[in-house]
Amino acid sequence: MNLADTVLSVNHDLPIRTAQAVHNGKVRSVYWLTAADSRRLIEERGYAVAADAELAVMVISDRISAFECIWRGQGGMAGVPGKGAALNAISNHWFDSFRKAGLNDSHILEVPHPLVWLVQKAQPVMIEAIARQYITGSMWRAYQQGERSICGIELPDNLEKNQKLPELLITPSTKGILRAIPGVPEQDDSNVSRMTIEQNYAAFNFDCAADIDRYENLLRDGFQLISEQLQAIDQIFVDTKFEFGYIHDAHGQRKLIYMDEVGTPDSSRIWDGAQYREGNVVENSKEAFRQALLSHFPDPDILTNKARMAERTALAEGHELPLEIMQQVSDTYVGMAEKIIGAKLPISDNPKAEIIDVLHNTYGIIV
């Protein structure tokens, strides 16, 4: 079997019956089901949602993005083997753990295939809910340059790189481009203070100001749960990004839920505990891939300088990375998934054919 054949790099061309155009993101594609199929599946599968809820199929790819570009490997390796299955399995594990702990639900209704979620459409809160337990990455770079106020939070002097912070910090940023909010740049991923969110809660898609407390509590509780479970396998949960949204439950009531993905190597930094105690940082997340890219190219400024985005895009489109880099990423993602779920990760030999088969035979949504 050719390993490259197991990689699902194109995930927006499946013959799924839809009501509107497929949304093709960097990693996931979303197929919005027709109203008729949504009603039928809610009834047939017994989903605990409103009878008229809108459903979608989310298909994750094995593509890997970094520095706002998609990267490929030599020999037709258009993604990372096992990456999509690893991200889904990890998120499924944490979402299930949240439910069992009484925190809250997610948008996922069913997992038809290791690369597929059947979800309820949610109205997203326009915030990247970021939580940080250690000072590293962009936060450390800002601190080095003298910044002591991050998202309205005052940091003490004399912190050291990669040091554990006195408390968990919530440093939200914008999700998408928000307009006409005082003090908030009209660009994606802009840091915002809690006060700004409170004063403009409706612009961030919160139903009420009280839900700001609710999302922060869900973020802290979710972070604590993941951190404790990772600690049990000697891994450190450094920082992460959560996303939230609203759905209507089976009784028609609005409900704030977890959505997107959570606690994965794509959305989080995870460090090896034993190495950290020895004074070393070993990344078990996408950060290791970013560092590999910076080391691989003779002019890493192309990857970090936004003024050179055109050059960076051309570099990613015209360059094939050594297979050992792609395999290292695969080993990290698959290895982390298997540690977290405590089982062997299922990897498809022919993912596209398997997905079409199950969505046709079990769900009746293939045209």
RAPEBEL-V459048 format. One record per backbone hydrogen bond with DSSP energy under -1.0 kcal/mol. CO is the residue of the C=O (numbers start at 1). NH is the residue of the N-H. Records with the same first field share a line. If there is no record, write none. Layout:
CO=NH ; NH
//
This chain:
2=5
3=6
4=7
8=62
14=16
15=367
23=30
27=61
28=25
29=59
30=23
31=57
32=19
34=38
35=39
36=40
37=41
38=42
39=43
40=44
41=45
47=49
50=53
54=121
55=33
56=119
57=31
58=117
59=29
62=80
64=71
66=69
69=66
72=321
76=78
77=73
80=83
82=86
83=87
84=88
85=89
86=90
87=91
88=92
89=93
90=94
91=95
92=96
93=97
94=98
95=99
96=100
97=101
98=103
99=102
105=258
107=120
110=118
113=116
115=60
117=58
118=109 ; 110
119=56
123=246
125=127
126=175
128=130 ; 173
129=242
130=171
131=240
132=169
133=165
135=162
136=139 ; 140
137=141
138=142
139=143
140=144
141=145
142=147
143=146
148=155
150=153
153=150
160=163
163=135
169=132
172=192
173=128
174=189
181=184
185=187
190=174
193=197
194=198
195=199
196=200
200=204
201=206
202=205
204=126
208=211
209=212
210=214
211=215
212=216
213=217
214=218
215=219
216=220
217=221
218=222
219=223
220=224
221=225
222=226
223=227
224=228
225=229
226=230
227=231
228=232
230=233 ; 235
231=234
234=273
236=271
238=133
239=269
240=131
242=129
243=259
244=125
245=257
246=123
247=255
249=252
253=249
255=247
257=245
264=268
265=286
267=241
269=238
270=284
271=236
272=276
273=277
275=280
276=279
282=272
285=288
286=290
287=291
288=292
289=293
290=294
291=295
292=296
293=297
299=302
300=303
301=305
305=308
306=309
308=312
309=313
310=314
311=315
312=316
313=317
314=318
321=74
322=325 ; 326
323=327
324=328
325=329
326=330
327=331
328=332
329=333
330=334
331=335
332=336
333=337
334=338
335=339
336=340
337=341
338=342
350=354
351=355
352=356
353=357
354=358
355=359
356=360
357=361
358=362
359=365
365=17
//
